[in-house]
Amino acid sequence: MHQNPNSFSMDDALRLAATPAGKELLNLLKSNTSHDMTSARKAVESGDYEMAKKSLSSLLQSPEIQKLLRQMENGHE
């Protein structure tokens, strides 16, 4: 069975989270107590993943988070 090249596994997520950029991103997200994070958490808990996605979209647009995501995407630590 061939794996979809666009798929993203838990192992992939753990590898990214272990990079310096991944650790910094996780710390930023953990420390963010904004309305967006609270709304997203509540939406996930209730199973409303579309609402969670909408709640996080503005947070994910921050320049600092975008920089870390680009670093992770490009494999830079």
KEPADREN-937952 format. One line per 8 residues: their letters; for each residue x, y, z of N, C-alpha, C. Coordinates in pm, 1 decimal. Layout:
A	X/Y/Z/X/Y/Z/X/Y/Z; ... .
//
This chain:
MHQNPNSF	84.7/-118.4/0.0/0.0/0.0/0.0/89.3/124.9/0.0; 60.9/217.8/-89.9/140.7/340.0/-101.7/79.1/450.2/-17.1; 167.0/522.4/50.6/119.6/633.4/133.5/108.0/758.1/47.3; 3.5/833.0/67.3/-17.2/958.1/-4.2/97.7/1052.9/30.1; 169.8/1106.9/-69.8/282.9/1196.1/-40.0/241.3/1324.9/29.9; 112.5/1359.1/25.1/63.6/1479.6/91.4/9.7/1451.6/230.5; 11.6/1325.1/272.7/-42.2/1292.3/404.5/55.5/1336.4/513.4; 3.2/1353.3/631.6/82.1/1402.4/744.7/50.5/1312.2/862.8 .
SMDDALRL	149.6/1238.8/909.8/127.6/1142.3/1016.4/160.4/1201.3/1152.9; 125.1/1127.9/1255.4/159.6/1168.6/1391.4/311.6/1171.8/1407.1; 381.8/1078.4/1343.9/528.5/1078.9/1349.2/584.7/1206.7/1288.4; 524.6/1250.8/1177.6/567.2/1376.6/1115.3/547.3/1492.8/1211.5; 432.0/1495.0/1277.0/402.2/1602.6/1372.2/500.6/1601.6/1488.0; 531.9/1484.7/1538.6/627.2/1475.4/1649.8/766.6/1519.3/1608.1; 806.2/1483.4/1486.6/938.0/1527.6/1437.1/942.8/1680.3/1426.9; 837.8/1740.3/1373.3/833.7/1886.1/1362.3/831.9/1952.3/1499.4 .
AATPAGKE	756.4/1895.1/1591.1/747.0/1952.0/1725.7/879.7/1944.6/1799.3; 966.6/1852.7/1759.3/1095.5/1836.4/1826.7/1201.4/1933.8/1775.9; 1174.4/2002.1/1665.4/1271.6/2098.7/1613.4/1267.9/2225.5/1698.4; 1375.0/2304.4/1695.4/1372.4/2430.3/1770.1/1254.6/2520.3/1729.9; 1225.5/2529.9/1600.2/1113.1/2613.0/1555.4/981.4/2554.4/1605.3; 970.1/2422.4/1603.4/849.2/2356.8/1652.0/828.4/2379.5/1800.7; 936.0/2370.0/1876.2/926.6/2393.2/2020.7/886.1/2537.7/2049.9; 944.4/2630.6/1974.5/910.6/2771.6/1993.6/764.6/2797.8/1957.8 .
LLNLLKSN	718.2/2736.0/1849.4/578.4/2751.0/1808.7/485.0/2695.6/1915.9; 514.5/2576.8/1967.2/431.0/2518.7/2071.8/427.8/2607.2/2195.3; 542.0/2663.0/2232.7/545.4/2752.8/2348.7/460.7/2877.0/2325.4; 467.1/2932.1/2204.8/384.0/3049.4/2172.9/236.4/3014.9/2182.5; 199.8/2901.3/2127.6/58.7/2861.9/2130.4/12.2/2830.5/2271.9; 97.4/2769.4/2351.6/61.5/2738.2/2490.4/45.3/2864.9/2573.9; 128.7/2964.6/2546.4/125.1/3087.1/2626.8/15.1/3182.4/2583.0; -43.3/3156.8/2467.4/-146.5/3246.1/2415.2/-278.9/3215.5/2483.3 .
TSHDMTSA	-326.4/3311.3/2559.0/-454.0/3294.4/2629.2/-562.3/3381.9/2566.9; -544.6/3413.2/2439.8/-637.6/3502.3/2371.1/-775.7/3438.6/2353.5; -867.8/3521.2/2315.7/-1003.6/3476.4/2285.2/-1000.1/3371.4/2174.6; -912.4/3389.1/2075.2/-903.8/3294.3/1964.3/-866.7/3154.9/2013.6; -768.7/3145.7/2102.1/-726.6/3015.3/2153.6/-836.6/2952.4/2238.2; -901.0/3032.8/2320.1/-1009.5/2981.5/2404.9/-1125.0/2930.4/2319.1; -1161.1/3007.3/2217.7/-1269.3/2966.6/2127.6/-1232.7/2839.0/2053.0; -1109.5/2831.8/2006.3/-1065.4/2713.3/1932.7/-1067.5/2589.6/2021.8 .
RKAVESGD	-1020.5/2603.2/2143.4/-1019.1/2489.8/2236.4/-1160.8/2440.0/2262.1; -1251.8/2534.0/2287.9/-1390.7/2496.1/2314.0/-1454.0/2430.8/2191.5; -1421.5/2481.0/2073.6/-1476.1/2423.6/1950.5/-1425.7/2280.6/1930.0; -1297.5/2258.3/1954.6/-1242.2/2123.2/1940.8/-1307.2/2029.5/2040.8; -1321.6/2076.4/2164.2/-1383.3/1992.8/2267.4/-1525.4/1952.4/2230.3; -1595.4/2038.3/2157.5/-1732.8/2006.7/2118.6/-1739.0/1938.0/1981.9; -1622.0/1917.8/1918.5/-1618.7/1849.0/1789.7/-1641.4/1938.2/1669.7; -1643.2/2070.8/1689.7/-1666.0/2164.6/1579.7/-1531.3/2211.5/1523.6 .
YEMAKKSL	-1473.9/2128.4/1437.1/-1340.0/2156.5/1386.1/-1337.0/2274.4/1288.7; -1445.9/2298.7/1219.2/-1450.9/2415.7/1130.8/-1443.6/2544.8/1212.1; -1515.0/2550.2/1323.3/-1510.2/2668.7/1408.3/-1370.5/2683.8/1469.2; -1308.6/2573.0/1506.8/-1173.3/2578.8/1562.1/-1077.0/2635.8/1458.3; -1091.5/2591.4/1335.6/-1006.8/2640.8/1226.7/-1025.3/2791.3/1207.4; -1149.8/2836.2/1209.1/-1177.4/2979.9/1194.7/-1119.6/3059.2/1311.8; -1131.0/3004.3/1431.4/-1081.1/3074.0/1550.1/-929.4/3089.2/1546.8; -862.9/2989.9/1491.3/-716.4/2993.4/1488.0/-659.9/3069.3/1368.5 .
SSLLQSPE	-741.7/3094.5/1268.7/-688.9/3153.8/1145.9/-621.5/3288.5/1168.6; -679.9/3374.9/1249.6/-616.6/3505.8/1272.3/-489.0/3491.9/1355.0; -491.3/3401.6/1450.8/-370.9/3378.2/1531.4/-257.2/3328.3/1443.3; -288.5/3238.9/1351.7/-185.5/3180.7/1265.4/-131.4/3279.4/1163.4; -194.5/3394.3/1150.5/-146.8/3496.6/1057.8/-41.7/3587.8/1120.6; -15.5/3572.7/1249.7/82.1/3660.9/1314.0/219.0/3640.8/1249.8; 294.7/3747.9/1230.8/426.0/3737.9/1166.8/519.1/3639.9/1238.2; 516.6/3638.6/1368.2/604.6/3550.0/1444.3/570.3/3403.0/1418.4 .
IQKLLRQM	443.5/3371.2/1419.1/401.5/3233.3/1394.6/425.8/3195.5/1248.5; 400.9/3286.2/1156.4/426.8/3259.0/1015.1/574.9/3229.0/990.9; 662.1/3303.5/1056.4/806.4/3281.0/1042.7/842.4/3139.9/1089.5; 789.5/3098.9/1204.5/818.5/2965.6/1257.0/762.1/2856.5/1165.7; 643.0/2876.9/1114.2/584.8/2779.2/1022.4/667.6/2764.8/895.1; 717.9/2876.4/843.5/804.3/2870.6/724.6/933.3/2795.9/755.6; 991.2/2821.7/871.7/1113.7/2751.3/911.1/1088.5/2601.2/918.1; 976.8/2563.8/976.6/944.0/2422.1/987.6/919.1/2360.4/850.3 .
ENGHE	850.4/2432.6/764.8/819.5/2383.0/631.3/945.4/2362.9/549.3; 1041.1/2453.2/565.8/1164.3/2446.8/487.6/1271.0/2360.1/552.4; 1240.0/2306.1/667.7/1335.1/2217.9/734.4/1446.3/2290.2/806.9; 1431.1/2421.0/824.1/1530.9/2497.4/899.6/1499.3/2492.5/1046.8; 1601.1/2479.2/1122.2/1581.5/2478.1/1267.4/1631.1/2607.0/1321.0 .
//
